Amino acid sequence: MTSYSPPQVADMLGVAPETVIAWVRSGQLPGFDVSRPAARRPRFRITDAALAKFIEQRQTSPKPISSRQKRVRRATSPRKDYFADVRVLK
């Protein structure tokens, strides 16, 4: 089982290490703390399996376009000429 630190995961995903730590703290990215109980700051580690699952969940796929959602060219209304009655001074 390979585990990664937040900066290593951040480099892999192209985000800041603080973002990875926020994901771990919020529970979006499963991780565990390897620091001593009396430590002031946590030292998170993320397993390769947890990272793979996280990446899989975050991938988006484009929605298929249904027949009703196809692009329809809307009829444009003629533009109103707001300055038709204004005379140009020479």
C-alpha positions as CSV (number, residue, x, y, z in Angstrom):
1,M,0.0,0.0,0.0
2,T,1.5,3.3,-1.1
3,S,0.7,6.5,0.6
4,Y,1.2,10.0,-0.5
5,S,1.6,13.3,1.4
6,P,-0.7,16.3,0.5
7,P,2.1,18.1,-1.4
8,Q,2.7,14.9,-3.5
9,V,-1.0,14.6,-4.3
10,A,-1.2,18.3,-5.0
11,D,1.6,17.9,-7.6
12,M,-0.3,15.0,-9.2
13,L,-3.6,16.9,-9.4
14,G,-2.2,20.3,-10.2
15,V,-3.7,22.0,-7.2
16,A,-2.3,23.7,-4.0
17,P,-1.3,21.5,-1.0
18,E,-3.8,23.5,1.0
19,T,-6.6,22.3,-1.3
20,V,-5.7,18.7,-0.7
21,I,-5.6,19.3,3.1
22,A,-9.0,20.9,2.9
23,W,-10.4,17.9,0.9
24,V,-9.0,15.5,3.6
25,R,-10.5,17.6,6.5
26,S,-13.9,17.8,4.8
27,G,-13.9,14.1,4.1
28,Q,-14.0,14.4,0.3
29,L,-10.6,12.7,0.1
30,P,-10.1,9.9,2.6
31,G,-6.8,10.3,4.4
32,F,-5.3,9.4,7.8
33,D,-3.1,11.3,10.3
34,V,0.3,9.8,11.0
35,S,1.4,12.5,13.5
36,R,2.0,11.8,17.2
37,P,-1.0,12.3,19.6
38,A,0.7,15.3,21.2
39,A,1.6,17.0,17.9
40,R,0.2,20.4,17.2
41,R,-0.4,19.8,13.5
42,P,-1.7,16.7,11.7
43,R,0.4,15.0,9.1
44,F,-2.0,13.5,6.6
45,R,-1.3,10.6,4.3
46,I,-3.5,9.5,1.4
47,T,-3.5,5.9,0.1
48,D,-3.2,5.2,-3.6
49,A,-6.6,3.4,-3.5
50,A,-8.3,6.4,-1.9
51,L,-6.7,8.8,-4.4
52,A,-7.8,6.6,-7.4
53,K,-11.3,6.5,-6.1
54,F,-11.3,10.3,-5.5
55,I,-10.1,11.0,-9.0
56,E,-12.7,8.6,-10.5
57,Q,-15.5,10.3,-8.5
58,R,-14.4,13.8,-9.6
59,Q,-14.2,13.1,-13.3
60,T,-17.1,14.5,-15.2
61,S,-18.6,13.3,-18.4
62,P,-20.4,15.5,-20.9
63,K,-24.2,15.2,-20.9
64,P,-25.6,13.7,-24.1
65,I,-27.6,16.1,-26.1
66,S,-31.2,15.1,-26.4
67,S,-33.3,15.9,-29.4
68,R,-34.9,18.8,-27.5
69,Q,-31.6,20.3,-26.4
70,K,-30.1,20.5,-29.8
71,R,-29.1,24.0,-30.7
72,V,-31.8,25.9,-32.4
73,R,-31.2,29.0,-34.3
74,R,-33.5,31.6,-32.8
75,A,-35.2,34.0,-35.0
76,T,-33.7,37.4,-34.3
77,S,-36.0,40.4,-34.2
78,P,-35.1,43.3,-36.3
79,R,-33.1,45.8,-34.4
80,K,-34.8,49.0,-33.4
81,D,-33.1,52.1,-34.7
82,Y,-33.1,54.4,-31.6
83,F,-31.5,57.2,-33.5
84,A,-33.7,57.3,-36.6
85,D,-35.2,60.7,-35.8
86,V,-31.9,62.3,-34.7
87,R,-30.4,64.7,-37.2
88,V,-26.7,64.9,-37.5
89,L,-25.3,68.5,-37.1
90,K,-22.6,69.5,-39.5
